[in-house]
Amino acid sequence: MTVGVLCAVHGSAESIIVQAVERTGGRLSVTRRCADLTELLAAAEAGLGRLAVVSGDLDLLDREAVELLHRAGVRVVGVGDVTRPWLGERLSALGADLVVMEPQDEDAGGSVVREALAILDAVGTPAVQEPNDVPVGRAAAGLVVAVWGPTGAPGRTTVAVNVAAELAAAGRRTLLVDADTYGGCVAQVVGMLDEAPGLAAAARAAGQGGLDLVALARLTPQISPDLRVLSGISRADRWPELPSSSLDAVWTVARSLCEWTVIDCGFNLEQDELLSYDTRAPRRNGATLSALEAADVVLVVGSGDPVGIQRLVRGLGELTDLGLGGTRMVLVNRVRASAAGSRPGEAVQQALARYAGVTDAHLVPDDRPSLDAALLEARTLREVAPGSPARRAIAGIAARIDALLSQSLDVARVRAEVV
């Protein structure tokens, strides 16, 4: 079976590669020589090829474009330039399956084609690259916890901020990220005067293949020892600045920067099926879906009242239907007798066990005075009211989450000893 090749290479290297492809005895065949990225993507989406050979300096080439090629079932071979070695690094950061140097003669062209064939032979059929596939047991990689909850303001941001603060207080290098594209307010809650959307800047850098540890560290100021913050977008209409393909790369770099990355997510899980005919259309909820897909742990937050419990049950069902949140911890916030009866904790536990099959939910009692004081002073509960019942409950949850990191490190040590 002949495999179609889409070629978008500049200069004399194009003819060298095309000639090398035609010498493969029918295994490969150039089906389209593309003048620009638009033509390349159109050809890929039309199913005209399974392999794309692309110049590293092709106009508008970014991580999202590479992801679109992968979604179309196309493997990507990036062609770098020996006079510009940074192009090869950029292509790797963008997610290219193979990076080669620009061939100067027939032998070099043949070598490029052989390496490309090796990729196709190794996998059989192309698969979408998974930039988030970081083994939990790898000692050098941190873990990600996504804080999500259904609509109705159950307290996602409050929980995310205070869980991150507790992890940092325990000596874990922690990154708090605001990925709520509807009403992000982490920067305001923690008292950051500069509310420039750091996450948008990180996504832009990742989209261009320029996000590394140094760049991410510059975008994440420390607000306390071991606690960094990556602020979110200031207006809901800026959501297109956070494409999921770029955020996938942000989470990967974040794992290397900190031991824990705590992501405050938006509530909406809709996947924009009405736009599915247009594969280039951005996903309105791409930031939330990307965070949930990358998360090692999903902390699901609901409110401790009848409406909040109903929404929580439905939300848990939505996560299951979408295949998100494999490892979950359920937290019920603002548990109080005035909304759940004389024994609110017991009532909440019984309802979740009956309607959602959840028997190990964590309960956070309502403590409005302490929460109001923390919000007013733009500080965390452990700073304002360390003895607060709400703070003690969240600290216990953070300890449970932190234990997962110790477990992953133990697994890594065992694997290292076996190897």
KOLKE-896354 format. One record per residue (C-alpha): x, y, z. Coordinates in pm, whole numbers, padded with zeros to 5 digits, always signed. Layout:
<r><px>X</px><py>Y</py><pz>Z</pz></r>
...
END
This chain:
<r><px>+00000</px><py>+00000</py><pz>+00000</pz></r>
<r><px>+00137</px><py>+00338</py><pz>-00104</pz></r>
<r><px>+00151</px><py>+00604</py><pz>+00166</pz></r>
<r><px>+00073</px><py>+00959</py><pz>+00058</pz></r>
<r><px>+00322</px><py>+01232</py><pz>+00146</pz></r>
<r><px>+00237</px><py>+01600</py><pz>+00185</pz></r>
<r><px>+00540</px><py>+01818</py><pz>+00123</pz></r>
<r><px>+00565</px><py>+02176</py><pz>+00252</pz></r>
<r><px>+00939</px><py>+02236</py><pz>+00233</pz></r>
<r><px>+01119</px><py>+02551</py><pz>+00124</pz></r>
<r><px>+01408</px><py>+02584</py><pz>-00119</pz></r>
<r><px>+01616</px><py>+02320</py><pz>-00291</pz></r>
<r><px>+01548</px><py>+02067</py><pz>-00014</pz></r>
<r><px>+01197</px><py>+02019</py><pz>-00152</pz></r>
<r><px>+01307</px><py>+01866</py><pz>-00480</pz></r>
<r><px>+01567</px><py>+01650</py><pz>-00302</pz></r>
<r><px>+01303</px><py>+01508</py><pz>-00067</pz></r>
<r><px>+01047</px><py>+01459</py><pz>-00346</pz></r>
<r><px>+01298</px><py>+01267</py><pz>-00556</pz></r>
<r><px>+01395</px><py>+01053</py><pz>-00256</pz></r>
<r><px>+01027</px><py>+00973</py><pz>-00193</pz></r>
<r><px>+00976</px><py>+00861</py><pz>-00551</pz></r>
<r><px>+01273</px><py>+00623</py><pz>-00520</pz></r>
<r><px>+01103</px><py>+00418</py><pz>-00247</pz></r>
<r><px>+00958</px><py>+00173</py><pz>-00499</pz></r>
<r><px>+00598</px><py>+00270</py><pz>-00444</pz></r>
<r><px>+00599</px><py>+00266</py><pz>-00063</pz></r>
<r><px>+00569</px><py>+00645</py><pz>-00056</pz></r>
<r><px>+00428</px><py>+00890</py><pz>-00306</pz></r>
<r><px>+00407</px><py>+01269</py><pz>-00296</pz></r>
<r><px>+00038</px><py>+01349</py><pz>-00326</pz></r>
<r><px>+00058</px><py>+01724</py><pz>-00273</pz></r>
<r><px>+00333</px><py>+01986</py><pz>-00275</pz></r>
<r><px>+00189</px><py>+02256</py><pz>-00050</pz></r>
<r><px>+00276</px><py>+02622</py><pz>-00081</pz></r>
<r><px>+00167</px><py>+02720</py><pz>+00269</pz></r>
<r><px>+00022</px><py>+02591</py><pz>+00595</pz></r>
<r><px>-00338</px><py>+02646</py><pz>+00488</pz></r>
<r><px>-00296</px><py>+02420</py><pz>+00185</pz></r>
<r><px>-00114</px><py>+02162</py><pz>+00397</pz></r>
<r><px>-00393</px><py>+02146</py><pz>+00657</pz></r>
<r><px>-00661</px><py>+02130</py><pz>+00388</pz></r>
<r><px>-00484</px><py>+01839</py><pz>+00218</pz></r>
<r><px>-00442</px><py>+01658</py><pz>+00550</pz></r>
<r><px>-00808</px><py>+01701</py><pz>+00643</pz></r>
<r><px>-00907</px><py>+01575</py><pz>+00297</pz></r>
<r><px>-00715</px><py>+01254</py><pz>+00368</pz></r>
<r><px>-00460</px><py>+01302</py><pz>+00090</pz></r>
<r><px>-00163</px><py>+01187</py><pz>+00295</pz></r>
<r><px>-00041</px><py>+01009</py><pz>+00605</pz></r>
<r><px>+00297</px><py>+01178</py><pz>+00628</pz></r>
<r><px>+00375</px><py>+01551</py><pz>+00619</pz></r>
<r><px>+00727</px><py>+01686</py><pz>+00562</pz></r>
<r><px>+00738</px><py>+02045</py><pz>+00684</pz></r>
<r><px>+01000</px><py>+02319</py><pz>+00698</pz></r>
<r><px>+01066</px><py>+02447</py><pz>+01048</pz></r>
<r><px>+01023</px><py>+02807</py><pz>+00932</pz></r>
<r><px>+00692</px><py>+02751</py><pz>+00754</pz></r>
<r><px>+00476</px><py>+03058</py><pz>+00814</pz></r>
<r><px>+00217</px><py>+03022</py><pz>+01092</pz></r>
<r><px>+00338</px><py>+02675</py><pz>+01191</pz></r>
<r><px>+00263</px><py>+02628</py><pz>+01559</pz></r>
<r><px>+00165</px><py>+02360</py><pz>+01807</pz></r>
<r><px>-00204</px><py>+02382</py><pz>+01720</pz></r>
<r><px>-00126</px><py>+02322</py><pz>+01352</pz></r>
<r><px>+00078</px><py>+02013</py><pz>+01441</pz></r>
<r><px>-00205</px><py>+01886</py><pz>+01657</pz></r>
<r><px>-00450</px><py>+01934</py><pz>+01368</pz></r>
<r><px>-00225</px><py>+01725</py><pz>+01146</pz></r>
<r><px>-00214</px><py>+01455</py><pz>+01414</pz></r>
<r><px>-00592</px><py>+01461</py><pz>+01446</pz></r>
<r><px>-00613</px><py>+01403</py><pz>+01072</pz></r>
<r><px>-00396</px><py>+01092</py><pz>+01115</pz></r>
<r><px>-00083</px><py>+01249</py><pz>+00968</pz></r>
<r><px>+00269</px><py>+01198</py><pz>+01104</pz></r>
<r><px>+00486</px><py>+01509</py><pz>+01097</pz></r>
<r><px>+00850</px><py>+01523</py><pz>+00988</pz></r>
<r><px>+01005</px><py>+01861</py><pz>+01066</pz></r>
<r><px>+01295</px><py>+01981</py><pz>+00853</pz></r>
<r><px>+01547</px><py>+02196</py><pz>+01037</pz></r>
<r><px>+01839</px><py>+02407</py><pz>+00918</pz></r>
<r><px>+02202</px><py>+02347</py><pz>+01015</pz></r>
<r><px>+02262</px><py>+02723</py><pz>+01015</pz></r>
<r><px>+01972</px><py>+02775</py><pz>+01257</pz></r>
<r><px>+01992</px><py>+02494</py><pz>+01514</pz></r>
<r><px>+01711</px><py>+02647</py><pz>+01719</pz></r>
<r><px>+01466</px><py>+02544</py><pz>+01446</pz></r>
<r><px>+01515</px><py>+02178</py><pz>+01534</pz></r>
<r><px>+01446</px><py>+02247</py><pz>+01902</pz></r>
<r><px>+01136</px><py>+02445</py><pz>+01807</pz></r>
<r><px>+01004</px><py>+02163</py><pz>+01589</pz></r>
<r><px>+01048</px><py>+01916</py><pz>+01874</pz></r>
<r><px>+00866</px><py>+02151</py><pz>+02110</pz></r>
<r><px>+00581</px><py>+02184</py><pz>+01861</pz></r>
<r><px>+00530</px><py>+01807</py><pz>+01871</pz></r>
<r><px>+00685</px><py>+01690</py><pz>+01543</pz></r>
<r><px>+00720</px><py>+01311</py><pz>+01531</pz></r>
<r><px>+01064</px><py>+01334</py><pz>+01369</pz></r>
<r><px>+01310</px><py>+01620</py><pz>+01329</pz></r>
<r><px>+01576</px><py>+01602</py><pz>+01057</pz></r>
<r><px>+01825</px><py>+01845</py><pz>+00912</pz></r>
<r><px>+01765</px><py>+01990</py><pz>+00568</pz></r>
<r><px>+01915</px><py>+01747</py><pz>+00311</pz></r>
<r><px>+02181</px><py>+01887</py><pz>+00079</pz></r>
<r><px>+02224</px><py>+01593</py><pz>-00158</pz></r>
<r><px>+02067</px><py>+01268</py><pz>-00276</pz></r>
<r><px>+02215</px><py>+01055</py><pz>+00003</pz></r>
<r><px>+02089</px><py>+01290</py><pz>+00273</pz></r>
<r><px>+01745</px><py>+01291</py><pz>+00110</pz></r>
<r><px>+01737</px><py>+00912</py><pz>+00115</pz></r>
<r><px>+01832</px><py>+00913</py><pz>+00483</pz></r>
<r><px>+01540</px><py>+01145</py><pz>+00563</pz></r>
<r><px>+01296</px><py>+00916</py><pz>+00382</pz></r>
<r><px>+01431</px><py>+00605</py><pz>+00556</pz></r>
<r><px>+01384</px><py>+00765</py><pz>+00897</pz></r>
<r><px>+01030</px><py>+00866</py><pz>+00802</pz></r>
<r><px>+00951</px><py>+00511</py><pz>+00690</pz></r>
<r><px>+01085</px><py>+00380</py><pz>+01019</pz></r>
<r><px>+00827</px><py>+00591</py><pz>+01204</pz></r>
<r><px>+00541</px><py>+00456</py><pz>+00992</pz></r>
<r><px>+00664</px><py>+00096</py><pz>+01025</pz></r>
<r><px>+00702</px><py>+00125</py><pz>+01401</pz></r>
<r><px>+00344</px><py>+00234</py><pz>+01464</pz></r>
<r><px>+00158</px><py>+00077</py><pz>+01176</pz></r>
<r><px>-00095</px><py>+00355</py><pz>+01163</pz></r>
<r><px>-00049</px><py>+00713</py><pz>+01277</pz></r>
<r><px>-00178</px><py>+00808</py><pz>+01618</pz></r>
<r><px>-00231</px><py>+01141</py><pz>+01780</pz></r>
<r><px>+00068</px><py>+01238</py><pz>+01988</pz></r>
<r><px>-00006</px><py>+01269</py><pz>+02360</pz></r>
<r><px>+00202</px><py>+01556</py><pz>+02499</pz></r>
<r><px>+00061</px><py>+01496</py><pz>+02845</pz></r>
<r><px>+00164</px><py>+01132</py><pz>+02868</pz></r>
<r><px>+00402</px><py>+01174</py><pz>+03160</pz></r>
<r><px>+00429</px><py>+00860</py><pz>+03374</pz></r>
<r><px>+00314</px><py>+00923</py><pz>+03728</pz></r>
<r><px>+00601</px><py>+00716</py><pz>+03860</pz></r>
<r><px>+00872</px><py>+00928</py><pz>+03700</pz></r>
<r><px>+01062</px><py>+01094</py><pz>+03982</pz></r>
<r><px>+01154</px><py>+01403</py><pz>+03779</pz></r>
<r><px>+00792</px><py>+01487</py><pz>+03699</pz></r>
<r><px>+00544</px><py>+01657</py><pz>+03926</pz></r>
<r><px>+00176</px><py>+01573</py><pz>+03948</pz></r>
<r><px>-00132</px><py>+01768</py><pz>+03844</pz></r>
<r><px>-00454</px><py>+01812</py><pz>+04040</pz></r>
<r><px>-00749</px><py>+01972</py><pz>+03861</pz></r>
<r><px>-01010</px><py>+02138</py><pz>+04081</pz></r>
<r><px>-01343</px><py>+02114</py><pz>+03903</pz></r>
<r><px>-01707</px><py>+02147</py><pz>+04000</pz></r>
<r><px>-02044</px><py>+02198</py><pz>+03834</pz></r>
<r><px>-02215</px><py>+02529</py><pz>+03775</pz></r>
<r><px>-02341</px><py>+02729</py><pz>+04070</pz></r>
<r><px>-02018</px><py>+02859</py><pz>+04227</pz></r>
<r><px>-01959</px><py>+02572</py><pz>+04472</pz></r>
<r><px>-01625</px><py>+02721</py><pz>+04576</pz></r>
<r><px>-01377</px><py>+02584</py><pz>+04322</pz></r>
<r><px>-01141</px><py>+02881</py><pz>+04347</pz></r>
<r><px>-01149</px><py>+02886</py><pz>+04728</pz></r>
<r><px>-01063</px><py>+02518</py><pz>+04739</pz></r>
<r><px>-00792</px><py>+02544</py><pz>+04473</pz></r>
<r><px>-00620</px><py>+02839</py><pz>+04640</pz></r>
<r><px>-00623</px><py>+02686</py><pz>+04985</pz></r>
<r><px>-00522</px><py>+02335</py><pz>+04873</pz></r>
<r><px>-00227</px><py>+02490</py><pz>+04689</pz></r>
<r><px>-00136</px><py>+02694</py><pz>+04998</pz></r>
<r><px>-00143</px><py>+02383</py><pz>+05217</pz></r>
<r><px>+00072</px><py>+02183</py><pz>+04976</pz></r>
<r><px>+00325</px><py>+02467</py><pz>+04965</pz></r>
<r><px>+00324</px><py>+02494</py><pz>+05345</pz></r>
<r><px>+00410</px><py>+02124</py><pz>+05359</pz></r>
<r><px>+00728</px><py>+02200</py><pz>+05165</pz></r>
<r><px>+00608</px><py>+02097</py><pz>+04821</pz></r>
<r><px>+00696</px><py>+02323</py><pz>+04530</pz></r>
<r><px>+00348</px><py>+02415</py><pz>+04409</pz></r>
<r><px>+00209</px><py>+02602</py><pz>+04109</pz></r>
<r><px>-00145</px><py>+02743</py><pz>+04128</pz></r>
<r><px>-00300</px><py>+02797</py><pz>+03783</pz></r>
<r><px>-00616</px><py>+02988</py><pz>+03695</pz></r>
<r><px>-00767</px><py>+02808</py><pz>+03393</pz></r>
<r><px>-01127</px><py>+02925</py><pz>+03447</pz></r>
<r><px>-01222</px><py>+03088</py><pz>+03118</pz></r>
<r><px>-01559</px><py>+03212</py><pz>+03245</pz></r>
<r><px>-01483</px><py>+03384</py><pz>+03573</pz></r>
<r><px>-01122</px><py>+03339</py><pz>+03672</pz></r>
<r><px>-01027</px><py>+03540</py><pz>+03982</pz></r>
<r><px>-00729</px><py>+03364</py><pz>+04140</pz></r>
<r><px>-00504</px><py>+03670</py><pz>+04105</pz></r>
<r><px>-00753</px><py>+03886</py><pz>+04293</pz></r>
<r><px>-00812</px><py>+03623</py><pz>+04563</pz></r>
<r><px>-00441</px><py>+03593</py><pz>+04642</pz></r>
<r><px>-00375</px><py>+03967</py><pz>+04623</pz></r>
<r><px>-00165</px><py>+03990</py><pz>+04309</pz></r>
<r><px>-00151</px><py>+04351</py><pz>+04197</pz></r>
<r><px>-00034</px><py>+04264</py><pz>+03845</pz></r>
<r><px>-00318</px><py>+04072</py><pz>+03688</pz></r>
<r><px>-00154</px><py>+04022</py><pz>+03347</pz></r>
<r><px>-00282</px><py>+03688</py><pz>+03216</pz></r>
<r><px>+00024</px><py>+03471</py><pz>+03266</pz></r>
<r><px>-00153</px><py>+03159</py><pz>+03138</pz></r>
<r><px>-00227</px><py>+03327</py><pz>+02805</pz></r>
<r><px>+00138</px><py>+03428</py><pz>+02773</pz></r>
<r><px>+00248</px><py>+03074</py><pz>+02857</pz></r>
<r><px>+00006</px><py>+02934</py><pz>+02598</pz></r>
<r><px>+00140</px><py>+03170</py><pz>+02331</pz></r>
<r><px>+00497</px><py>+03066</py><pz>+02408</pz></r>
<r><px>+00400</px><py>+02698</py><pz>+02405</pz></r>
<r><px>+00218</px><py>+02741</py><pz>+02075</pz></r>
<r><px>+00538</px><py>+02873</py><pz>+01919</pz></r>
<r><px>+00756</px><py>+02606</py><pz>+02078</pz></r>
<r><px>+00926</px><py>+02857</py><pz>+02308</pz></r>
<r><px>+00803</px><py>+02754</py><pz>+02652</pz></r>
<r><px>+01067</px><py>+02609</py><pz>+02879</pz></r>
<r><px>+01135</px><py>+02605</py><pz>+03253</pz></r>
<r><px>+01295</px><py>+02949</py><pz>+03251</pz></r>
<r><px>+01011</px><py>+03106</py><pz>+03054</pz></r>
<r><px>+00743</px><py>+02950</py><pz>+03274</pz></r>
<r><px>+00925</px><py>+03052</py><pz>+03592</pz></r>
<r><px>+00927</px><py>+03415</py><pz>+03472</pz></r>
<r><px>+00551</px><py>+03403</py><pz>+03420</pz></r>
<r><px>+00478</px><py>+03254</py><pz>+03765</pz></r>
<r><px>+00565</px><py>+03493</py><pz>+04048</pz></r>
<r><px>+00605</px><py>+03351</py><pz>+04396</pz></r>
<r><px>+00350</px><py>+03478</py><pz>+04647</pz></r>
<r><px>+00494</px><py>+03273</py><pz>+04935</pz></r>
<r><px>+00770</px><py>+03019</py><pz>+04984</pz></r>
<r><px>+00716</px><py>+02724</py><pz>+04748</pz></r>
<r><px>+00397</px><py>+02873</py><pz>+04599</pz></r>
<r><px>+00385</px><py>+03018</py><pz>+04248</pz></r>
<r><px>+00081</px><py>+03155</py><pz>+04064</pz></r>
<r><px>+00000</px><py>+03151</py><pz>+03693</pz></r>
<r><px>-00282</px><py>+03402</py><pz>+03658</pz></r>
<r><px>-00572</px><py>+03358</py><pz>+03418</pz></r>
<r><px>-00744</px><py>+03568</py><pz>+03157</pz></r>
<r><px>-00905</px><py>+03888</py><pz>+03278</pz></r>
<r><px>-01211</px><py>+03873</py><pz>+03051</pz></r>
<r><px>-01423</px><py>+03579</py><pz>+02944</pz></r>
<r><px>-01406</px><py>+03685</py><pz>+02577</pz></r>
<r><px>-01033</px><py>+03613</py><pz>+02573</pz></r>
<r><px>-01086</px><py>+03236</py><pz>+02588</pz></r>
<r><px>-00951</px><py>+03180</py><pz>+02230</pz></r>
<r><px>-00606</px><py>+03272</py><pz>+02369</pz></r>
<r><px>-00602</px><py>+02940</py><pz>+02555</pz></r>
<r><px>-00606</px><py>+02662</py><pz>+02292</pz></r>
<r><px>-00596</px><py>+02316</py><pz>+02440</pz></r>
<r><px>-00302</px><py>+02209</py><pz>+02223</pz></r>
<r><px>-00086</px><py>+02482</py><pz>+02376</pz></r>
<r><px>-00209</px><py>+02418</py><pz>+02729</pz></r>
<r><px>-00115</px><py>+02052</py><pz>+02695</pz></r>
<r><px>+00245</px><py>+02171</py><pz>+02659</pz></r>
<r><px>+00208</px><py>+02413</py><pz>+02952</pz></r>
<r><px>+00105</px><py>+02131</py><pz>+03186</pz></r>
<r><px>+00406</px><py>+01925</py><pz>+03073</pz></r>
<r><px>+00651</px><py>+02204</py><pz>+03155</pz></r>
<r><px>+00468</px><py>+02275</py><pz>+03481</pz></r>
<r><px>+00529</px><py>+01916</py><pz>+03592</pz></r>
<r><px>+00902</px><py>+01981</py><pz>+03566</pz></r>
<r><px>+00883</px><py>+02318</py><pz>+03738</pz></r>
<r><px>+00690</px><py>+02210</py><pz>+04047</pz></r>
<r><px>+00600</px><py>+01899</py><pz>+04240</pz></r>
<r><px>+00231</px><py>+01987</py><pz>+04237</pz></r>
<r><px>+00035</px><py>+02189</py><pz>+03982</pz></r>
<r><px>-00311</px><py>+02286</py><pz>+04110</pz></r>
<r><px>-00544</px><py>+02400</py><pz>+03830</pz></r>
<r><px>-00863</px><py>+02596</py><pz>+03899</pz></r>
<r><px>-01097</px><py>+02491</py><pz>+03616</pz></r>
<r><px>-01416</px><py>+02633</py><pz>+03468</pz></r>
<r><px>-01746</px><py>+02452</py><pz>+03515</pz></r>
<r><px>-01845</px><py>+02378</py><pz>+03155</pz></r>
<r><px>-01763</px><py>+02042</py><pz>+02997</pz></r>
<r><px>-01943</px><py>+02087</py><pz>+02665</pz></r>
<r><px>-01728</px><py>+01982</py><pz>+02369</pz></r>
<r><px>-01886</px><py>+02204</py><pz>+02103</pz></r>
<r><px>-02031</px><py>+01927</py><pz>+01888</pz></r>
<r><px>-02201</px><py>+02187</py><pz>+01667</pz></r>
<r><px>-01855</px><py>+02303</py><pz>+01558</pz></r>
<r><px>-01721</px><py>+01955</py><pz>+01495</pz></r>
<r><px>-01750</px><py>+01999</py><pz>+01117</pz></r>
<r><px>-01479</px><py>+02264</py><pz>+01138</pz></r>
<r><px>-01169</px><py>+02100</py><pz>+01282</pz></r>
<r><px>-00991</px><py>+02435</py><pz>+01307</pz></r>
<r><px>-01258</px><py>+02592</py><pz>+01525</pz></r>
<r><px>-01130</px><py>+02661</py><pz>+01880</pz></r>
<r><px>-01303</px><py>+02484</py><pz>+02167</pz></r>
<r><px>-01478</px><py>+02715</py><pz>+02409</pz></r>
<r><px>-01407</px><py>+02481</py><pz>+02698</pz></r>
<r><px>-01074</px><py>+02354</py><pz>+02573</pz></r>
<r><px>-00885</px><py>+02485</py><pz>+02877</pz></r>
<r><px>-01102</px><py>+02291</py><pz>+03122</pz></r>
<r><px>-01099</px><py>+01973</py><pz>+02915</pz></r>
<r><px>-00722</px><py>+01993</py><pz>+02869</pz></r>
<r><px>-00668</px><py>+02032</py><pz>+03244</pz></r>
<r><px>-00897</px><py>+01740</py><pz>+03328</pz></r>
<r><px>-00730</px><py>+01516</py><pz>+03069</pz></r>
<r><px>-00385</px><py>+01603</py><pz>+03206</pz></r>
<r><px>-00477</px><py>+01567</py><pz>+03573</pz></r>
<r><px>-00344</px><py>+01286</py><pz>+03786</pz></r>
<r><px>-00616</px><py>+01368</py><pz>+04038</pz></r>
<r><px>-00946</px><py>+01549</py><pz>+03985</pz></r>
<r><px>-01082</px><py>+01716</py><pz>+04296</pz></r>
<r><px>-01455</px><py>+01747</py><pz>+04234</pz></r>
<r><px>-01617</px><py>+02026</py><pz>+04436</pz></r>
<r><px>-01987</px><py>+02052</py><pz>+04513</pz></r>
<r><px>-02197</px><py>+02266</py><pz>+04742</pz></r>
<r><px>-02359</px><py>+02121</py><pz>+05056</pz></r>
<r><px>-02719</px><py>+02212</py><pz>+04981</pz></r>
<r><px>-02995</px><py>+02022</py><pz>+04794</pz></r>
<r><px>-02939</px><py>+02202</py><pz>+04463</pz></r>
<r><px>-02561</px><py>+02175</py><pz>+04496</pz></r>
<r><px>-02577</px><py>+01801</py><pz>+04567</pz></r>
<r><px>-02803</px><py>+01745</py><pz>+04267</pz></r>
<r><px>-02560</px><py>+01934</py><pz>+04044</pz></r>
<r><px>-02268</px><py>+01743</py><pz>+04191</pz></r>
<r><px>-02430</px><py>+01407</py><pz>+04116</pz></r>
<r><px>-02497</px><py>+01512</py><pz>+03758</pz></r>
<r><px>-02146</px><py>+01650</py><pz>+03725</pz></r>
<r><px>-01991</px><py>+01324</py><pz>+03838</pz></r>
<r><px>-02198</px><py>+01149</py><pz>+03573</pz></r>
<r><px>-02074</px><py>+01390</py><pz>+03307</pz></r>
<r><px>-01712</px><py>+01326</py><pz>+03404</pz></r>
<r><px>-01771</px><py>+00952</py><pz>+03375</pz></r>
<r><px>-01945</px><py>+00983</py><pz>+03038</pz></r>
<r><px>-01654</px><py>+01186</py><pz>+02900</pz></r>
<r><px>-01395</px><py>+00951</py><pz>+03043</pz></r>
<r><px>-01240</px><py>+01228</py><pz>+03253</pz></r>
<r><px>-01114</px><py>+01225</py><pz>+03608</pz></r>
<r><px>-01003</px><py>+00865</py><pz>+03643</pz></r>
<r><px>-00867</px><py>+00930</py><pz>+03994</pz></r>
<r><px>-01119</px><py>+01145</py><pz>+04179</pz></r>
<r><px>-01166</px><py>+01294</py><pz>+04519</pz></r>
<r><px>-01509</px><py>+01437</py><pz>+04596</pz></r>
<r><px>-01529</px><py>+01741</py><pz>+04822</pz></r>
<r><px>-01855</px><py>+01887</py><pz>+04946</pz></r>
<r><px>-01812</px><py>+02250</py><pz>+05044</pz></r>
<r><px>-02015</px><py>+02474</py><pz>+05275</pz></r>
<r><px>-02179</px><py>+02189</py><pz>+05466</pz></r>
<r><px>-02424</px><py>+02345</py><pz>+05712</pz></r>
<r><px>-02733</px><py>+02252</py><pz>+05910</pz></r>
<r><px>-02939</px><py>+02542</py><pz>+05773</pz></r>
<r><px>-02928</px><py>+02389</py><pz>+05422</pz></r>
<r><px>-02898</px><py>+02014</py><pz>+05491</pz></r>
<r><px>-03080</px><py>+01946</py><pz>+05817</pz></r>
<r><px>-02977</px><py>+01888</py><pz>+06176</pz></r>
<r><px>-02711</px><py>+01633</py><pz>+06075</pz></r>
<r><px>-02576</px><py>+01790</py><pz>+05755</pz></r>
<r><px>-02269</px><py>+01569</py><pz>+05716</pz></r>
<r><px>-02467</px><py>+01250</py><pz>+05750</pz></r>
<r><px>-02734</px><py>+01374</py><pz>+05510</pz></r>
<r><px>-02478</px><py>+01470</py><pz>+05246</pz></r>
<r><px>-02293</px><py>+01138</py><pz>+05274</pz></r>
<r><px>-02616</px><py>+00939</py><pz>+05244</pz></r>
<r><px>-02731</px><py>+01136</py><pz>+04938</pz></r>
<r><px>-02400</px><py>+01089</py><pz>+04756</pz></r>
<r><px>-02384</px><py>+00720</py><pz>+04841</pz></r>
<r><px>-02739</px><py>+00665</py><pz>+04717</pz></r>
<r><px>-02735</px><py>+00871</py><pz>+04397</pz></r>
<r><px>-02367</px><py>+00873</py><pz>+04292</pz></r>
<r><px>-02215</px><py>+00570</py><pz>+04462</pz></r>
<r><px>-01968</px><py>+00795</py><pz>+04645</pz></r>
<r><px>-01893</px><py>+00670</py><pz>+04994</pz></r>
<r><px>-01574</px><py>+00860</py><pz>+05074</pz></r>
<r><px>-01665</px><py>+01225</py><pz>+05015</pz></r>
<r><px>-01467</px><py>+01488</py><pz>+05207</pz></r>
<r><px>-01678</px><py>+01747</py><pz>+05387</pz></r>
<r><px>-01578</px><py>+02108</py><pz>+05444</pz></r>
<r><px>-01796</px><py>+02284</py><pz>+05704</pz></r>
<r><px>-01927</px><py>+02629</py><pz>+05628</pz></r>
<r><px>-01723</px><py>+02901</py><pz>+05797</pz></r>
<r><px>-01838</px><py>+03222</py><pz>+05639</pz></r>
<r><px>-01663</px><py>+03465</py><pz>+05879</pz></r>
<r><px>-01320</px><py>+03310</py><pz>+05820</pz></r>
<r><px>-01373</px><py>+03285</py><pz>+05444</pz></r>
<r><px>-01490</px><py>+03645</py><pz>+05426</pz></r>
<r><px>-01188</px><py>+03760</py><pz>+05625</pz></r>
<r><px>-00953</px><py>+03571</py><pz>+05393</pz></r>
<r><px>-01119</px><py>+03720</py><pz>+05086</pz></r>
<r><px>-01117</px><py>+04071</py><pz>+05231</pz></r>
<r><px>-00747</px><py>+04052</py><pz>+05312</pz></r>
<r><px>-00658</px><py>+03858</py><pz>+04993</pz></r>
<r><px>-00487</px><py>+03586</py><pz>+05196</pz></r>
<r><px>-00535</px><py>+03215</py><pz>+05254</pz></r>
<r><px>-00726</px><py>+03053</py><pz>+05537</pz></r>
<r><px>-00408</px><py>+02921</py><pz>+05700</pz></r>
<r><px>-00282</px><py>+03281</py><pz>+05721</pz></r>
<r><px>-00604</px><py>+03444</py><pz>+05843</pz></r>
<r><px>-00774</px><py>+03171</py><pz>+06046</pz></r>
<r><px>-00547</px><py>+02869</py><pz>+06100</pz></r>
<r><px>-00791</px><py>+02721</py><pz>+06351</pz></r>
<r><px>-01091</px><py>+02749</py><pz>+06122</pz></r>
<r><px>-01289</px><py>+02425</py><pz>+06076</pz></r>
<r><px>-01291</px><py>+02487</py><pz>+05701</pz></r>
<r><px>-00914</px><py>+02532</py><pz>+05697</pz></r>
<r><px>-00857</px><py>+02215</py><pz>+05898</pz></r>
<r><px>-01075</px><py>+02015</py><pz>+05659</pz></r>
<r><px>-00897</px><py>+02149</py><pz>+05350</pz></r>
<r><px>-00558</px><py>+02083</py><pz>+05514</pz></r>
<r><px>-00659</px><py>+01721</py><pz>+05563</pz></r>
<r><px>-00760</px><py>+01692</py><pz>+05199</pz></r>
<r><px>-00429</px><py>+01847</py><pz>+05089</pz></r>
<r><px>-00245</px><py>+01592</py><pz>+05301</pz></r>
<r><px>-00435</px><py>+01311</py><pz>+05129</pz></r>
<r><px>-00346</px><py>+01454</py><pz>+04790</pz></r>
<r><px>+00017</px><py>+01502</py><pz>+04888</pz></r>
<r><px>+00042</px><py>+01137</py><pz>+04989</pz></r>
<r><px>-00007</px><py>+01048</py><pz>+04623</pz></r>
<r><px>+00322</px><py>+01217</py><pz>+04536</pz></r>
<r><px>+00507</px><py>+01013</py><pz>+04795</pz></r>
<r><px>+00349</px><py>+00699</py><pz>+04653</pz></r>
<r><px>+00455</px><py>+00791</py><pz>+04300</pz></r>
<r><px>+00812</px><py>+00854</py><pz>+04414</pz></r>
<r><px>+00817</px><py>+00515</py><pz>+04585</pz></r>
<r><px>+00701</px><py>+00353</py><pz>+04262</pz></r>
<r><px>+00974</px><py>+00537</py><pz>+04073</pz></r>
<r><px>+01240</px><py>+00409</py><pz>+04314</pz></r>
<r><px>+01118</px><py>+00051</py><pz>+04276</pz></r>
<r><px>+01122</px><py>+00078</py><pz>+03898</pz></r>
<r><px>+01471</px><py>+00225</py><pz>+03904</pz></r>
<r><px>+01595</px><py>-00062</py><pz>+04121</pz></r>
<r><px>+01438</px><py>-00317</py><pz>+03886</pz></r>
<r><px>+01600</px><py>-00156</py><pz>+03584</pz></r>
END
